[in-house]
Structures are given as C-alpha cells and as structure tokens.
C-alpha cells in the first residue's frame, strides 16, 4: 500500500495528519495539520489539536513538542482550557470564530487568521496567552518579512508594522475581555508614526478635467474606457466605497425607486454599512445606460473591468492616478477620492451630518471628523434660523403695556 503523505505517526503513537481531497489521480491537502492523540481511558478517546500551519515540517516540530510536554506531564490535550489557561492557538481560534460570527469581511478575517497563525509559530509551542510578553509582540511586529522557504525578504514597511500591531491589539483586547489574559501585551508596542491622513477630494471642475482626459485617451488609443468613465461618474454621485461598488450587483438596483441597496448579495465592511443609496443625475444615467446594454436577465456585477472581468483594485488605482496626473490635478487621487468627493459636496451644501453618515454607511463621528469643516458656518446658520428671527421679532413687536 502506498504511503499516505498526509499522515505521519510519532514515536509516542500520536499522529500528525491533514485532510485531503482526491482530484483526478492525485491527493490535494487542505486546511491545517492536526495532532491526534488516542487514549482509550479518556473521553473522547481521540483528541485533536489544531497545529495552525499548512507546512508539514512546522507541524511535525509543534507536534513533537506537544508530545514531549505530554510525556513530562506538563501538557494535557484533554484539560479544560479555562482551568489551565488558553494557549495562543486556542484563543486565536476563538477570536477568529467571533469575528466571523460578528459578520466581519471574509478577507479581513482571513488576513487576521494568517497573521495570528504566524504569530503563534513565532512563540514556543503551547504557550499560554497570559504568558505572552510585550517583547514577544514587538519582536514579531518588527521581524523581517518571510520570503520563499522561510528566508528573510527584507524589512516590513511602516504600514505593515502598524497593521500587524493593530490586529494583535484587537486580539489581546478580546483575550482580556474573556479572562484569558490579565493585561494586553500589545498595548505598549512601538510602531512607526503614520503619515497625515490625506483625504483628498475632487472638485466638480477636477472631476470634469479627469473625464475629459479619459475621453481624449479613448480617442487616441482606439480602445474603450467606458468602464473607467462610468466608475468615476457613479463613484462621485453615490459615495460607495470602492469595494462596495466593485461587488454591486444588478439585483441591488431599484429602477423605480432610483436607488441601490448596498449589502444585497454581498458582505459589507460593517453591519452599519448596509443601506439604501438614492441615485440621481449623471450616476443614474450611467446605471440606466448600462442596464439597457445588458444582454440577459441573469444577475451579475454592475461594473466590470476593461476585459469584462471583475474590476482589479490595483489597476483601477493606477489608471485613476495616471489620468489625474495627465489632467494636472495636483492631488493624491485614489478610488476613495470619489467617495470623499461625494461626502465633501454634501457637506458644503449644508446637508445634515447624520444624513451624510447614513448615505455613506458610516458613523456621525467619522463624518464630523472629516467633513464638518467644509461648512463651518452651519451651526451659526441654524442658531440664527431658530433663535435669531424670534429675538428680533420680540424686540420689534413687543406688546405695548396698558
């Protein structure tokens, strides 16, 4: 019988194994490696421990360490984690499960899962959450990137270090809230100071200049750039996040109500991001034209890329930046700039902040922080409207005494 490459037995009789599926004439592994221990006197008789790695060599190392500690009596796979304390692996599994249950975006959860797996592998096998120290966190955040075959591939960028630290801070806050740790070891981790948060928006004149540049490029190149033109017009007119616009489907478009339902048929950044956004003007014209050009009734994405597939975020970002530079727009233009243009224009027209927050699917605090300064006189205008006229009328029309 051929040897099973997804199962190896250790000297103590325990096994390291991995799930696999058969594709044609070969086996393809999936998921993390598992350490399986058998004891007929325990219930359940088989206990499985997730090794949280897809690398067989790393899995064997962790399993051998578990087996050694079990033989010394310092590790019991059947023990209640709440009594002896949860390991980083166990806490990470609980954290990821809670994030999925809370409805966090799948890509965000998967990124956190991979990052916590790498953090766990940087620690001694089976270490408890409450035994992790700030030096462990800081060493992991500032360690070089891992290249092929585990070799260092240069230092992490400042942004990557901040993301690593943010995930670990959130994870350890979760552990503290559930009594798995007394304090967060990630609270005092030093990370590079972030650059000023630039939220450049485009004025109407700048949007028009970018669109003219796209039209000119379409004429000279002979290719169609309708996908990009439509993206810009719709983004400026609705304020959708680039990710929301990318996955927007025809089933979310309500022609009679002239609106789109963000979150219908796809995940959103948060539960509060689910909303109905009215569509008017040029953005509505884009939807109506694209609807009339559909060749079938099957549901699908409203916006597709240059070759008919999904819009690729990095390519979109490069194209926008290129045409903004050609149009001599002296700003940092990104796909998010279109969303900021929507919010800024509403703020400048005096739209109440809570309405802007509702339309953009975010908090009033965020809107206040980034857009309120575009209409600094709004508060005075409201006070004047409510109280100014009444005071003047009282002064002018006071009833004469008799």
Secondary structure as GFF3:
##gff-version 3
##sequence-region A 1 402
A	DSSP	beta_strand	7	9	.	.	.	ID=ss1
A	DSSP	beta_strand	15	17	.	.	.	ID=ss2
A	DSSP	beta_strand	20	23	.	.	.	ID=ss3
A	DSSP	beta_strand	26	29	.	.	.	ID=ss4
A	DSSP	beta_strand	34	38	.	.	.	ID=ss5
A	DSSP	beta_strand	46	50	.	.	.	ID=ss6
A	DSSP	alpha_helix	56	71	.	.	.	ID=ss7
A	DSSP	alpha_helix	81	84	.	.	.	ID=ss8
A	DSSP	alpha_helix	88	101	.	.	.	ID=ss9
A	DSSP	alpha_helix	106	121	.	.	.	ID=ss10
A	DSSP	three_ten_helix	129	131	.	.	.	ID=ss11
A	DSSP	alpha_helix	134	142	.	.	.	ID=ss12
A	DSSP	three_ten_helix	148	150	.	.	.	ID=ss13
A	DSSP	alpha_helix	158	177	.	.	.	ID=ss14
A	DSSP	alpha_helix	204	221	.	.	.	ID=ss15
A	DSSP	alpha_helix	226	238	.	.	.	ID=ss16
A	DSSP	alpha_helix	242	247	.	.	.	ID=ss17
A	DSSP	three_ten_helix	250	252	.	.	.	ID=ss18
A	DSSP	beta_strand	253	254	.	.	.	ID=ss19
A	DSSP	beta_strand	259	262	.	.	.	ID=ss20
A	DSSP	three_ten_helix	271	273	.	.	.	ID=ss21
A	DSSP	beta_strand	275	278	.	.	.	ID=ss22
A	DSSP	alpha_helix	281	292	.	.	.	ID=ss23
A	DSSP	alpha_helix	313	326	.	.	.	ID=ss24
A	DSSP	alpha_helix	335	348	.	.	.	ID=ss25
A	DSSP	alpha_helix	353	360	.	.	.	ID=ss26
A	DSSP	alpha_helix	364	371	.	.	.	ID=ss27
A	DSSP	three_ten_helix	372	375	.	.	.	ID=ss28
A	DSSP	alpha_helix	378	383	.	.	.	ID=ss29
A	DSSP	pi_helix	384	388	.	.	.	ID=ss30
A	DSSP	alpha_helix	389	396	.	.	.	ID=ss31
###
